[in-house]
Amino acid sequence: MFKVFYCVLARDITLAMRRRTDVLTTLFFFIIVVSLFPLGVGSEREQLRMLGPGVVWVAALLASMLALERLFAADYEDGTLEQLLLTGQPLAVLVLAKVVAHWLLTGLPLVLIAPLVAMQYHLSANAVWVMMAALAIGTPVLSLIGAIGAALTLGLRGGGILLSLLILPLYVPVLVYGAGAVAVSAIDIADTEPYLYLLSAFLLGASLLAPLAAAAALRISLE
Amino acid sequence: MMTTNWFKFASPAAFYPIAGRLIPWFGRIAAALVLIGLFWGFFLTANQLGGSNPQKEYYRIIFVHVPSAWMSMWLYLVLAGWSAIGLVFNTRLSFMMAKAAAPTGALFTFLALWTGALWGRPSWGTYWDWDPRLTSELLLFFLYIGYMALHSAIDDTRRADRAAALLAIVGLVMVPVIFLSINCPDPNQCAALHQRSDPGSIHLSILIPMLTMTFGLWAYSFAAVFARLRTIILTRESDSAWVRDVIAKEATV
């Protein structure tokens, strides 16, 4: 089972590395969205410091959602997905491998670029660490929940917009506690712990249930 | 022990006439209960907020607001429940029931938000605030919209039914969040405008009309959902002989 997991993971990452622009597009989308806000709302330091956590999280949400469309689409078009369904391996494990690959390619870069983005918003060093931790725990949850939506909207016309309609309401708890952790760190760094614990709980719950739901959704879509 | 074959009514052909006979009854019950509840709440219940200040009469919105908020959550449970039954037993009627319940649920969610805004303006000085419960009710509205959007985006009925059903079950995680969002986890983070309450602490002259309204809206939901269900049945089963008989019969009346 681990072998299957590793195989799918390695395959997806190799494929993505052959076409790096896809990965970079998501990253630059994130940077551009974050950079647009100061131009729109004005660049006073205090205001930016207050807006920063929320803006970064919303941008991360949108970036991860845009990338989701591609999670199953290419495999669906060339028939690989059907073959994966026929392998007799547990589909949830295959889905989990694909989600992990997806996160490594789109979520992890966002975590790593966070300090740079935080500088644009004059966040303190503590807030940067908290933001990185929160993003590191929170973005996998986004990928996991998003996989369900991506599987449900597979091959539909207007799938992208539909996907956002289905998935964004479910992202809200992650957004609230992710941005909350960073905002609270400005008051007292010790107060961030419950937020991070709660995000971790979301991650555990999502990694247990979301692959199963996404696998069921894939079966429905490919029936 | 007598065994009842519950699946007998799971056939659209068997349920169609039953639903037709039940609709007028539920309609009458709904009209009666809503009239009683509103009359009681608007005219018989004493003014609870303002004392002699007639401006506080706006609190009577509660007789529409709370029942519709309850129904919005309840109908989502109904929707998800029928979806789950449909996925497990593979019964066509369950999916139709779920699909028929969605617009009524969305309607009540909208009504709860709308009456909430009308209540908020005089009492809090704003139509909208990011109170946890308001926000989560808005999310519920998005869930209903998402369910209907996904269903209508898929042309193949079977796939649409099953995909939307799965979405409804996934969205179920939000219902306890909405229900419990009154207990704000951190008072510094969210200024909760709704206060914690339990039915025992509500004055009976408010509680009884509120419950009457709730049952009235519940009966209305039955009538509306059954009416919608009948058209869905006719549309989907339009190839079958019994539907042609029904249509032929209704055309002659």
Interface residues (C-beta under 8 A of the other chain):
Chain A: I148 L152 T153 L156 R157 G158 L162 L165 L166 L168 P169 L170 V172 P173 G180 V184 A213 A216 A217 I220 S221 E223
Chain B: T135 L139 F142 L143 I145 G146 A149 L150 A153 I154 R158 R159 R162 A163 L166 L167 I169 V170 G171 V173 M174 V177 D186 Q189
